[in-house]
Amino acid sequence: MPRKLFRRLIPVKLNPKSNSLVSRWFGPILNDPHLLHLNRHSVSTAFFIGLFCAFLPVPGQTFVVTALALLFRCNLPISMVLIWVSNPLTIPPLILGLHKLGQWMLGHDAAASVIHLNWQWLSENFDNIYLPMLLAGISCGLIFGGTGYLTVRILWRWKVIKSWEERKQKRLQRSE
């Protein structure tokens, strides 16, 4: 079962080692047991946060996902792994798709502008480029994050019910 494997690999506590100032300020946050728990709430919330942040067109997604995982007290390692949906291989088509979707959502004509790949053009057209990507990124993040959240909750519940039924069948077979 993957849960037992993850429990062996994940440490019991995150210990800030050398600096007592770090221990004093961040110790209670980093030693929160929910950051490493594998339960339905923690994992499903981690899926939402990780997938939501994967679609955000911002630098430093790692910091955003860490802050949200600490704020919502969900599984930090799963959230961190899920932001790699937007990895170096998928970022170019993701950015292009987000830009086109954002242009469509805002009702802008994407063919009306000529693209020049230089800093002057980029700085002049930053609002026309980034606003559609941000709007589409937040929308896609909410949709895919919500889908991941619901999928994990449903599959986890299905697995629990299936395990109950198996135990019930074993008890019935032993009593016969």
Number of C-alpha atoms within 10 A of each C-alpha: 5 6 9 9 9 13 13 9 8 12 10 12 13 15 13 15 9 8 8 11 10 12 16 11 10 13 17 10 16 17 16 15 16 20 24 24 20 18 13 17 18 21 25 26 27 31 30 25 31 33 30 25 31 30 27 24 22 13 8 10 19 17 12 17 23 19 13 19 24 17 10 15 20 30 27 25 17 21 29 23 15 19 21 17 16 20 11 8 9 11 16 12 11 19 20 12 15 25 24 19 19 24 20 14 13 13 10 13 10 13 7 7 9 8 10 9 8 8 9 10 12 15 10 10 13 11 11 16 16 18 16 22 26 19 20 26 26 19 19 20 21 18 15 19 24 19 15 21 21 16 14 20 17 14 12 17 13 12 12 12 12 12 12 12 12 12 12 12 12 11 11 10 9 8 7 5
